[in-house]
Amino acid sequence: NTVSYVQKSRCYISRLEDGGILALWQRCTHLGCTVPWREEEGQFHCPCHSSLFNRQGEVTGGPAPRPLDLFPLSVKDGKLLVDTSRPTERAAFERSQVFHPA
């Protein structure tokens, strides 16, 4: 149940309570600002216009029109791979978006 920043991929790996994983793009869906994870707040907090997102990337406050975009995940040779060439826009969080490594 942690959130880790991966600078090379410009994304956050959000590990959920059920063992699933999301790769969330660091870009706010309002105007594209970099959104840092605030561990002490337990949420992403955009410094530009105060949009707030939970660990699933869902909007919980501010002007952002939709959740944080996702990157597809896979596992190869025991390593988690993030495909940053294909961000996925979404209207809402759905359990089917969560990646469960085998």
C-alpha positions in Angstrom: 0.0 0.0 0.0 2.7 2.5 -1.1 3.3 5.1 -3.8 6.8 5.3 -5.4 8.0 7.8 -7.9 10.0 6.5 -10.9 11.8 9.4 -12.4 12.9 7.8 -15.6 9.3 6.9 -16.5 7.8 10.1 -15.0 5.2 8.1 -13.2 4.2 6.8 -9.8 3.8 3.1 -9.0 0.8 2.9 -6.7 0.6 -0.4 -4.9 -2.9 -1.1 -3.7 -4.1 -3.0 -0.6 -5.2 -6.0 -2.7 -1.7 -6.4 -4.2 -2.6 -4.7 -7.5 -0.5 -2.0 -9.1 -1.3 1.2 -11.1 1.3 3.2 -13.1 0.0 6.8 -12.8 1.4 9.6 -15.0 2.8 12.4 -13.0 0.9 14.9 -15.2 -2.2 16.7 -13.8 -5.2 16.3 -16.1 -6.1 20.0 -15.5 -3.2 21.9 -17.2 -0.4 19.3 -17.2 1.6 20.4 -14.1 3.7 17.8 -12.4 1.8 16.4 -9.5 3.8 15.2 -6.4 2.7 12.5 -4.0 2.3 13.9 -0.5 2.8 11.0 1.9 1.8 13.1 4.9 -1.5 13.9 3.2 -2.0 10.5 1.6 -2.7 12.1 -1.8 -1.4 13.7 -4.9 -1.5 17.5 -4.6 -1.0 19.6 -7.7 0.9 22.8 -6.8 -0.5 24.8 -9.7 -4.2 24.9 -9.1 -4.7 22.6 -6.0 -6.2 19.6 -7.7 -6.2 16.5 -5.4 -6.0 12.9 -6.4 -6.1 9.7 -4.3 -3.7 6.7 -4.7 -5.9 5.3 -7.5 -5.5 8.7 -9.3 -9.2 9.7 -8.8 -10.0 13.4 -8.5 -10.9 14.2 -4.9 -10.8 18.0 -5.2 -9.9 21.0 -7.4 -10.4 21.8 -11.1 -9.0 18.6 -12.6 -11.6 17.2 -15.0 -10.7 13.5 -14.7 -8.4 11.0 -13.0 -4.6 10.8 -13.6 -3.7 8.9 -16.8 -2.4 5.4 -16.6 0.5 3.6 -18.3 0.1 -0.1 -19.2 2.1 -2.5 -17.1 3.6 -5.9 -17.7 6.2 -8.3 -16.2 9.2 -9.6 -18.1 12.0 -11.7 -16.6 10.6 -10.9 -13.1 10.8 -7.1 -13.7 7.8 -4.7 -13.8 7.7 -2.8 -17.1 5.9 0.5 -17.7 4.9 1.4 -21.3 5.2 5.2 -21.2 4.5 5.4 -25.0 0.8 4.7 -24.5 -0.9 6.8 -21.7 -4.5 5.8 -21.2 -7.1 8.5 -20.4 -9.9 7.4 -18.3 -13.2 8.9 -17.0 -13.1 7.1 -13.7 -11.2 4.5 -11.7 -12.3 0.9 -12.4 -11.0 -2.3 -10.8 -10.2 -3.6 -14.3 -7.5 -1.0 -14.6 -5.5 -2.6 -11.8 -2.5 -4.8 -12.9 -2.0 -8.0 -10.8 1.4 -9.5 -11.4 1.4 -13.3 -11.6 
